[in-house]
Amino acid sequence: MLALSSAPFAYAQKADSSARYVNPQNLPKPNGYSHAVEVSAGRTLYVSGQLPLDKDGNLVGNGDFAAQAGQVFANLKTALEASGATFKDVVKLNMFVTDMDQLKALREARDKYIDSRNPPASTLVEVKRFVKEGAMVEIDAIAVVPERSLR
């Protein structure tokens, strides 16, 4: 059996969701992410890392981080919708960038898609390069679609 800490914590739960967003008071206040997301039921969807590519595989926004971040989130949205999910179902984002100085542009693109009141748990890592030459950002996602959304 897993022992849970007795430390105080703040959490939020959407009325139409099986996810609970947990932010322990003994951790720093998160900025645009949740420390943990607890999911009690649903269909789990793993979305592969999306690069800033159009439907033909061409790089979008060569040299323009904001354009690339926007394309990556649009690609994630397309993949989620194809599986019957939305960004409201996303519980985890793993974000990889080649330049951490682009954090503001990344957050601006992200905040157009995620629920900023209950943001997903997130990881951000700076990397040297991606498989597609010129790409500056790649993001993968985990979503949990509530049972009521199952077909």
Backbone as a ProteinNet text record, in pm:
[ID]
protein_1_A
[PRIMARY]
MLALSSAPFAYAQKADSSARYVNPQNLPKPNGYSHAVEVSAGRTLYVSGQLPLDKDGNLVGNGDFAAQAGQVFANLKTALEASGATFKDVVKLNMFVTDMDQLKALREARDKYIDSRNPPASTLVEVKRFVKEGAMVEIDAIAVVPERSLR
[TERTIARY]
83.4	0	88.3	50.2	124.5	87.5	186.6	161.9	167.8	65.1	61.3	108.4	176.1	223.3	105.1	122.8	18.2	35.2	131.1	154.4	31.3	0.6	-114.9	-91.2	-198.3	-187.3	-312.2	-296.1	-409.2	-439.7	-566.4	-600.4	-726.5	-743.5	-862.6	-909.7	-1037.4	-1093.5	-1205.9	-1197.1	-1303.7	-1426.2	-1542.1	-1666.5	-1686.5	-1641.5	-1664.5	-1541.7	-1452.8	-1327.4	-1299.6	-1223.5	-1177.1	-1035	-987.8	-853.4	-858.2	-761.9	-746.4	-607.4	-598.3	-473.6	-419.1	-301.6	-247.1	-123.3	-123.5	-9.8	21.6	111.5	145.6	200.3	159	204.6	352.2	409.5	551.6	640.8	582.7	658.9	637	728.1	710.6	580.3	518.9	396	427.7	353.9	382.3	335.4	405.3	371.9	337.4	209.6	166.5	167.8	181.2	177.1	127.2	92.8	56.3	166.6	190.6	294	254.9	127.4	81.6	-62.6	-96.4	-234.4	-271.2	-374.2	-422.3	-543	-541.3	-650.5	-710	-842.5	-906.5	-970.5	-1002.5	-1065.3	-1053.7	-1066.9	-1066.1	-977.8	-979.5	-899.4	-773.7	-655.7	-528.9	-480.5	-437.9	-389.9	-248.5	-154.2	-16.1	9.2	40.9	64.5	214.7	264.8	407.8	451.5	581.7	637.5	604.4	551.4	514.9	618	662.5	756.4	678.6	740.2	672	667.5	590.3	578.8	435.8	420.3	286.1	246.1	126.2	76.1	160.5	241.5	328.8	469.2	492.4	622.4	722.9	677	765.9	778.2	897.9	922.2	845.6	775	701.3	781.8	791.8	855.4	1005	1075.4	1220.7	1281.8	1348	1410.6	1315.4	1187.6	1085.6	1027.8	1079.9	1037.5	887.8	832.3	689.2	603.6	639.2	564.5	576.6	695.7	715	635.5	636.9	560.9	411.7	362.9	222.2	187.3	274.9	250.8	250.6	342.4	349.2	219.6	169.6	44.3	-74	-74	-179.4	-173.4	-52.5	-36.6	-85.3	-53.2	-102.1	-254.2	-313.4	-460	-519.2	-460.1	-507.5	-498.6	-386.4	-369.6	-469.2	-490.3	-586.8	-727.5	-768.3	-902.8	-926.3	-823.2	-836.4	-864.8	-832.7	-856.8	-972.2	-1051	-1167	-1132.9	-1018.3	-976	-959.1	-944.3	-915.1	-803.3	-757.7	-655.3	-705.7	-836.2	-890.4	-859.1	-832.3	-802	-653.4	-569.3	-424.1	-384.9	-315	-270.2	-118.5	-45.1	101.3	154.5	245.3	318.2	467.2	539.8	685.7	731.3	799.6	837.5	989.3	1037.4	1179.8	1207.2	1305.4	1339.7	1490.8	1532.4	1675.9	1728.6	1637.4	1680.5	1584.4	1630.3	1546.8	1508.6	1580.1	1545.3	1412.6	1357.8	1231.2	1110.3	1129.5	1023.3	896.9	910.2	793.5	709.6	773.3	701.3	636.6	705.3	649.7	524	531.9	416.2	298.9	327.8	220.4	148.5	223.6	162.2	83.6	144.1	79.7	-51	-49.4	-166.3	-286.1	-267.3	-380	-455.5	-396.2	-454.6	-492.2	-408.9	-434.5	-534.2	-586.4	-671.5	-577.6	-559.8	-462.5	-505.5	-633.2	-678	-635.9	-632.7	-590.5	-491.9	-371.8	-275.2	-222	-179.5	-124.4	9.5	47.4	183.2	273.8	391.3	476.6	624.3	699.6	845.5	897.7	1002.4	1065.5	1215.3	1270.2	1411.4	1472.7	1592	1666.3	1751.3	1746	1821.4	1908.3	2000.6	2092.6	2025.6	1950.7	1884.9	1779.9	1702.7	1597.8	1626.6	1549.1	1567.9	1544.6	1457.8	1431.1	1518.5	1608.2	1698.2	1616.4	1652.9	1585.1	1472.8	1429.8	1324.6	1381.6	1302.1	1345.9	1261.8	1155.4	1066.6	999.1	982.3	907.2	832.4	706.7	624.9	544.7	541.3	452.6	352.2	246.2	138.8	80.2	25.9	-54.9	-190.1	-294.9	-430.9	-510.2	-607.1	-699.4	-839.7	-906.5	-1041.4	-1139.8	-1226.4	-1322.7	-1408	-1450.9	-1530.4	-1652.1	-1715.1	-1836	-1809.3	-1680.7	-1644.5	-1614.6	-1615.9	-1586.3	-1700.1	-1666.3	-1769.3	-1797.5
-116.8	0	123.7	222.8	346.7	439.9	486.8	581.9	722.8	800.4	937.5	1031.5	1137.5	1236.8	1306.8	1345.3	1419.8	1570.2	1609.1	1750.9	1812.8	1938.1	2004.4	2022.2	2022.3	2042.6	2111.1	2174.5	2235.1	2148.4	2128	2053.1	2109.3	2079.5	2120.8	2002.4	1990.3	1883.4	1941.6	1923.6	1969.7	1883.2	1943.6	1869.9	1755.8	1771.7	1671.2	1584.2	1573	1503.3	1403.2	1300.1	1205.6	1240.8	1359.3	1403.7	1504.4	1490.2	1583.9	1643.8	1775.9	1849.2	1884.3	1831.4	1840.7	1930.2	2027.3	2117.1	2129.2	2042.5	2044.2	2179.7	2224.3	2353	2349.6	2231.3	2219.2	2219.9	2243.1	2259.7	2401.7	2453.5	2588.9	2599.9	2717.7	2740.7	2724.5	2637.1	2615.5	2733	2755	2861.2	2797.9	2771.6	2715.8	2564.5	2497.6	2351.3	2309	2183.1	2125.6	2030.2	2020.9	1929.5	1784.2	1753.5	1616.4	1618.8	1517.6	1499.3	1355.3	1340.2	1207.3	1173.7	1055.6	1013.2	884.7	885.8	769.3	676.8	727.6	643.1	710	630.3	685.2	605.7	647.9	586.7	670.2	607.6	680	684.9	803.7	827.7	885.3	822.1	868.4	925.8	1054.7	1121	1136.6	1083.1	1093.3	1238	1258.3	1392.2	1450.7	1571.3	1640.1	1747.9	1750.2	1850.6	1957	2071.1	2176.5	2146.2	2043.6	2000.4	2016.5	2051.4	2055.3	1914.2	1898.8	1765	1693.9	1768.9	1708.4	1680.8	1709.1	1683.1	1795.1	1911.6	2025.6	2104.3	2152.8	2233.6	2364.8	2401.4	2527.5	2624.9	2750.2	2853.4	2839.4	2816.1	2802.1	2925.6	2906.6	3015.8	3096.9	3062.9	3136.4	3046.1	3059.6	2971.6	2980.6	3100.3	3117	3043.6	3055.2	2986.1	2835.6	2788.9	2645.3	2594	2667.6	2625.3	2620.6	2718.9	2719.6	2598.7	2561.9	2445.5	2316.8	2305.4	2185.1	2168.2	2274.8	2263.9	2235.4	2291.4	2259.9	2111.8	2058.2	1915.9	1828.1	1867.2	1792	1792.2	1906.8	1917.8	1823	1817.4	1727.5	1582	1544.3	1405.6	1372.7	1465	1442.8	1424.4	1514.7	1509	1381.4	1332.1	1208.4	1088.3	1103.8	996.6	1028	1129.9	1164.9	1241.5	1308.7	1383.9	1531.4	1613.4	1755.8	1791.2	1914.7	1958.8	1957.8	1961.8	1951.9	1815.7	1715.4	1580.6	1558.4	1651.8	1635.6	1648.1	1546	1546.2	1561.2	1546.4	1556.1	1603.1	1700.5	1746.3	1731.1	1679	1675.7	1765.5	1874.6	1975	1982.4	1979.7	1982.8	2100.8	2183.4	2301.8	2308.1	2376.9	2394.6	2521.8	2607.2	2733.3	2771.4	2756.1	2785.4	2933.6	3019.7	3161.7	3186.9	3084.7	3097.7	3059.6	3053.5	3011.1	3096.8	3227.3	3314.8	3277.1	3256.7	3219.8	3082.4	2990.8	2858.2	2867.8	2943.9	2959.7	3026	3125.1	3192.1	3094.1	3009.8	2909.2	2808	2757.9	2658.8	2711.5	2836.2	2891	2913.9	2907.7	2914.6	2782.4	2676.1	2542.3	2478.7	2493	2421.3	2495.9	2427	2486.2	2546.7	2677.4	2740.8	2738.5	2714.8	2701.9	2567.5	2464	2329.4	2278.2	2333.4	2293.5	2152.4	2086.2	1950.9	1954	1839.4	1823	1838.7	1896.1	1925.1	1909.8	1880.7	1875.9	1957.8	2036.5	2117.1	2089.5	2050.5	2014.1	2082.6	2137.6	2192.8	2081.8	2070.4	1967.5	2032.3	1955.4	2007.6	2019.9	1915	1918.7	1809.2	1815.5	1717.6	1643.2	1538.8	1456.8	1538.6	1638.6	1724.5	1849.1	1865.5	1980.6	2109.8	2201.2	2330.6	2335	2219	2216.7	2268.7	2349.6	2408.2	2362.9	2286	2242.6	2111.2	2025.2	1900.2	1876.9	1835.4	1814.2	1686.1	1605.3	1489.8	1509.5	1431.6	1450.5	1317.3	1319	1208.8	1268.2	1206.6	1252.3	1136.4	1168.5	1069.4	1116.7	1038.7	1071.5	1009.4	1090.4	1035.9	924.9	832.7	718.5	759.1	868.4	911	940.9	966.7	998.9	876.9	759.5	637.2	603.8	546.7	509.1	363.1
0	0	0	-75.9	-89.1	25.1	97.6	206	149.6	176.6	129.1	238.1	199.2	293.7	359.2	484	552.2	531	446.1	419.6	355	390.8	329.5	179.9	105.2	-38.6	-89.9	-204.4	-272.9	-393	-419.1	-538.1	-600.1	-727.1	-800.3	-882.3	-895.8	-977.6	-1060.9	-1191.3	-1280.3	-1259	-1265.1	-1241.2	-1340	-1463.5	-1567.2	-1592.9	-1493.3	-1515.5	-1404	-1439.1	-1338.3	-1294	-1333.2	-1297.8	-1183.5	-1093.5	-982.3	-993.7	-989.4	-1006.3	-868.1	-835.2	-700	-698.4	-606.9	-589.1	-440.8	-390.6	-248.7	-204.8	-88.3	-35.9	0.1	15.5	48.1	-75.5	-193.1	-317.1	-367.1	-450	-501.7	-581.1	-577.1	-653.1	-802.3	-871	-1013.3	-1099	-1208.8	-1303.1	-1437.4	-1460.3	-1587.6	-1594.8	-1482.2	-1478.1	-1341.1	-1326.1	-1197.5	-1154.9	-1023.7	-976.2	-1000.8	-987.8	-1009.1	-1058.4	-1134.9	-1179.4	-1148.9	-1069.2	-1030.8	-1116.8	-1178.7	-1264.8	-1208.9	-1189.8	-1130	-1233.2	-1350.4	-1452.6	-1588.6	-1692.2	-1826.8	-1920.6	-2044.5	-2150.2	-2167.7	-2153.7	-2162.2	-2306.8	-2346.6	-2482.2	-2473.9	-2543.1	-2548.4	-2687.1	-2693.1	-2821	-2840.7	-2949.6	-2981.3	-2990.9	-2972.2	-2985.1	-3120.6	-3117.9	-3241	-3270.3	-3393.8	-3443.4	-3519.5	-3549	-3623.5	-3773.6	-3808.6	-3948.1	-3996.2	-4123.2	-4180.7	-4222.7	-4279.3	-4312.4	-4417.5	-4492.6	-4593.2	-4540.1	-4411	-4350.7	-4366.9	-4411.8	-4429.1	-4299.3	-4269.8	-4151.6	-4163	-4056.2	-4049.6	-3964.1	-4006.1	-3924.9	-3910.7	-4019.1	-4012.3	-3945.1	-3830.8	-3758.4	-3671	-3668	-3592.5	-3483.1	-3361.4	-3253.6	-3226.7	-3223.1	-3194.1	-3297.9	-3424.6	-3530.1	-3513.9	-3479.2	-3460.6	-3340.7	-3230.5	-3112.6	-3144.8	-3216.9	-3256.9	-3341.6	-3435.5	-3521.1	-3440	-3343.6	-3260.8	-3181.9	-3120.4	-3045.3	-3137.2	-3257.5	-3355.1	-3393.1	-3409.5	-3441.5	-3327	-3203.8	-3087.8	-3085.1	-3111.4	-3113.9	-3217.5	-3333.6	-3439.9	-3396	-3335.4	-3289	-3178.6	-3086.8	-2978.5	-3034.3	-3123	-3179.4	-3259.1	-3325.6	-3403.2	-3313	-3184.5	-3088	-2993.6	-3026.6	-2945.3	-2818.7	-2815.9	-2698	-2733.7	-2630.3	-2646.7	-2549.4	-2555.3	-2461.3	-2317.4	-2296.4	-2160.5	-2099.3	-2182.5	-2136	-2110.9	-2150.4	-2136.6	-1989.3	-1938.7	-1799.7	-1787.4	-1899	-1893.8	-2027.5	-2023.5	-2140.8	-2113.7	-2211.6	-2209.4	-2323.1	-2287.8	-2387.3	-2397.4	-2520.3	-2548.4	-2640.3	-2604.4	-2683.4	-2702.2	-2807	-2829.8	-2765	-2715.7	-2656	-2543.5	-2421.1	-2304.7	-2298.2	-2369.4	-2372.5	-2444.2	-2508.8	-2580.8	-2494.4	-2363.4	-2272.6	-2285	-2299	-2311.3	-2433.8	-2547.4	-2669.8	-2654.7	-2587.9	-2564.2	-2478.1	-2370	-2281.7	-2354.6	-2437.9	-2512.2	-2604.6	-2673.4	-2761.3	-2679.2	-2571.5	-2484.7	-2426.5	-2379.7	-2310.6	-2401.9	-2532	-2626.2	-2631.2	-2577.5	-2589	-2455.3	-2352.3	-2226.7	-2139	-2040.6	-1938.3	-1834.5	-1838	-1749.3	-1602.7	-1575	-1436.1	-1378.4	-1461	-1421.4	-1525.8	-1528.2	-1630.5	-1605.9	-1711.5	-1695.9	-1622.4	-1568.5	-1518.5	-1641	-1621.3	-1736.7	-1704.1	-1809.4	-1802.8	-1918.7	-1893.4	-1997.8	-1995	-2110.9	-2120.7	-2242.6	-2223.8	-2336.9	-2397.2	-2529.4	-2600.7	-2708.5	-2761.3	-2862.9	-2999.8	-3040.1	-3171.3	-3180.7	-3289.5	-3316	-3445.6	-3469.5	-3588.6	-3717.2	-3712.8	-3828.7	-3818.2	-3911.7	-3913.9	-3911.8	-3822.5	-3813.3	-3710.9	-3663.7	-3561.1	-3430	-3359.6	-3233.3	-3114.3	-3140.6	-3032.5	-3070	-2971.8	-2986.7	-2856.2	-2866.7	-2747.6	-2763.9	-2656.4	-2653.8	-2541.4	-2542.3	-2445	-2400.3	-2279.8	-2228.2	-2192.6	-2241.7	-2213.9	-2155.9	-2073.4	-2019.9	-2053.3	-2137.1	-2181.1	-2082.5	-2020.7	-1923.4	-1984.6	-1900.3	-1943.8	-2025.8	-1989.7	-2061.1	-2208.5	-2242.7	-2380.2	-2464.3	-2402.8	-2477.4	-2571.3	-2684	-2781.9	-2774.7
[MASK]
+++++++++++++++++++++++++++++++++++++++++++++++++++++++++++++++++++++++++++++++++++++++++++++++++++++++++++++++++++++++++++++++++++++++++++++++++++++++

